[in-house]
Amino acid sequence: MVKNHSALVLGGSDRIGRAVAEHFHRQGFSIALHYLRDREGANETSRLCGDAPTFQGDLRREEEIDRIYEEVFTLFSHVDVVVNCASVFQTIPFSESGSEQWDAEYALHVRSAFLLTQKLHARVEGKDQKALIIHFGDASASLQVLQRPLYALSKSALMQQIAPLALLSAPEVRVNAIAPGLILYNDESERLYFEKREKQLPLKRLAALEEILMTCDFLIANCSITGQVIYVDGGENLL
């Protein structure tokens, strides 16, 4: 049980973000939830987390990041853990991937990760405080290139900046990423694909959602780890 600690979960309205928020809440964290559009989903996560406060905002806009941090830090005075689950997963063919789509995906997956880390560091630097930020990548990003090239490229870029961001943010902020493999399917066709893909993995098993949460716990508990991308994917990244 963790007491007197707070966490900001970005993209907390559903899926992994909701699971992380619930998990931290059960451990005694005070939770702040961010969402973009899904207010109903965010309210449901809030209910599951003891009516945790919610904060709407578009992380593609720097002023929105500033506002969210200001509101959350005013509420909690200090944030121990920031978990960035915010993502878009759009099918945009290569031939239709124009500058507008490129800017939108890179703004969310790459630029916001940089700014969230930089601005968290600015808030704890010189205050004898420590913090951890965990970004979520994607172990299967390379497999998405043909269907979702912008998603694949931007998620890969996110993971590439973890090590330099960790160096720039030390010692006040530890910066790590978790890269899940196939975790949550949306429909029957995806379930069948997951079953097929599972047999092709080196470990012959998909990662479980609980193992993603265990990895969050590990990164929180081990204060010597920074600059790492941890793949939780049954060995998919090795293929």
N, C-alpha and C positions, 0 to 999 in steps of 0.2 A: 504494500500500500504506500502510495506517494502522497505526502501531505504538504500543503502550502506551496504547490507547484502549479504552474499554469501552462496551457498549450493553446496555440492558434492553429486550427486545421483549415487550410485553404482548399476549396473544392470539397466541402464537407456535406453536400446535400444528398449524396448517394454513393453506392459502390464502395471502393476502398476508403475514400474519405470518411464516409459514415462509419465504417468498421473501425477505423483508427480512432475517431472521436469517441465512439462507444467504449472501446478498449481502454483509452486513457481515462475516461470518466469512471469506469469501474475500478481503476487503480487510484482514484482520489485526486486526479488533476482537476483544476478549474478549467473549463473549456470555453473557447471562443470559436465560433463557426463562421466561415466565409462562404458565400455562394455568389453566383453570377445572375442566373435567371430563375432557377427552380426554388422559389420561395416555399412552396408546399413541401418539397423534399427537405429543405433546410429546417423548416418548422418541425418535421417529423424527427430529424436527427436531434434537434434541440430537445424535443420531448424525451427522447431516449437518453439524453445526457443531462437530465435534471433541469430542464428548461434553460439550457445554456444560451447566452446571448448570440444573436446572429448579426452578421455584417455583410451587406450587399456591396459588390464592387467589381469593376472590370480591371483585372490585373494587367491588361495590355496598356493601361493608361497610368503613367507614373504618378499623377496627382491622386489617383484612386488608391494606389499602394500607400502613399503618404497618409491619406485620410484614414485608411483602415488601421495602419500602425498607430497613428495618433489616438484613435478611439480605443483600441485594445490596450495600449500601454497606459492610457488614462484610467481604464477600468481596473487593470491588474497591477499597475505600477511597474511590473517586470514580467516578461514572457520567457519562460525557460526553454520551451521547445516550439519551433514552427515546423509544421509538416505541410509541404506543398504538393497536394494531389490534383491541383487544377490542371485540366487538360481538355483538348478537343480531339475528336477521333472521326474526321470526315473523310469520305471517299472522294478525292479529287484527282482525276487522271492527270498524268504528266502533261498531256496536250492542253488541258484546261487550267493548269496551275500558273496563273498570272501573278503580277506583282502584288495585287491586293490580297490574294490568298496567302502568298508567301509572307507578306508583312504581318498578317493576322496570326499565322501559326508561329512564326519566329518571335513575335512580340509576346505571346503567351508562354511558349515553352522555353525560350532562351533569354530574351531580354528581361522578362519579369523575374526569372530565377536569379539573374545577376542583381537586379535592383532590390529584390527581397533580401538577398544576402547582404548587399552593401549597406542598406538602410537599417537592417538589424544590427550589424556591426557598429554603425554610427550611434545607435541608441544605447549600447552597452559599453562602448570604449571609454576608458577613463573612469568608470563607475564601480570598479571592483566587482563586476558581474560577469557571469558566463552564460552562454546560450548555445543551443544546438539547432541547426536547420537541416531538415531531411527533405530532399527533393525526390520526386518519383520519376524515374526514367521508364524504359521499356526494354526488356531483354529480347523481345522479338521485333524490334524496330526495323532491323535489316530485312525481315520477311515481308514488311509492309511496303517496300519500295515500289513495287509495280502497281499496287492499288492506291496507296496513300503516300506518294513520294514526299510531300511536304511534311506530313506527320513523321515519317521515318527520319528524314534529314534533321528536322528540328529537335526531335527527341535525342538523336545521336549527338547533336551539338550541345544540348543540355548536359548530357553525361560527360562530354569532353571538357566542360568548364568547371567541373566539381573540384579537381585537384588545384588549379590555379586560384579559384575562389577560396579554398581552404587555406592556402598559403597567405593570401591577402588578408584573410579575416582572423588569423591566429594572433594571439592566443585566446582572444575573448570569445570567438564564435567557432564552433566546430561545424564543418560543412561536409555532409555525406549524401549519398543517394542510394535508393533501393530500386533495382530494376527487376520487376516481376515478370515472369513468363505468363502463359495463359492461366487466368485465374477465374474470372466470372463470365460465363456465357450469357447471351441475351435471348437466344431462341433455340429451337430444336436443331436447326442446321449447324449452329455454332457448337452445340453440345456434341454432335456427331464428329465435327472437325476436331474438337478437343480430344475425343477418344482416339481418333486416328493419329493425331500428332503425338499423343502420349506414348504410343508404341514406338515412335521414332526417336525419342529422347534417350540420351545416354543412361539416365537413371530409370527409364521406363515408368516414370510417374510425373504428374504435374505437381507443382507446388500448391499447398493449401493456403487459404486466406489466413489461417491461424499462424502459419509460418512467416507470413509477411509481418504480422503483429509481433511475433517473437523477435524478428529482426529489428523492428522499432525499439523494443525493450532493450535489446543488446546494444544498440547504438547509444541509447540514453545512459545505460549503466556503465559502459566502458568509455571512460573519459580520455583514453589514449588514442582513440580512433578519429581521424579526420582525413578528408580528401579521398575517400573511398567510394566506389560504386559496387554495391553488393548485389550480385545476381541471385535471385531466388526463383529458379526456373527449371529445375530438374536437369540442368546441364545444357539447355537449349542454346545458350550463347557460345557453346563450344563447337557447334555445327557449322 
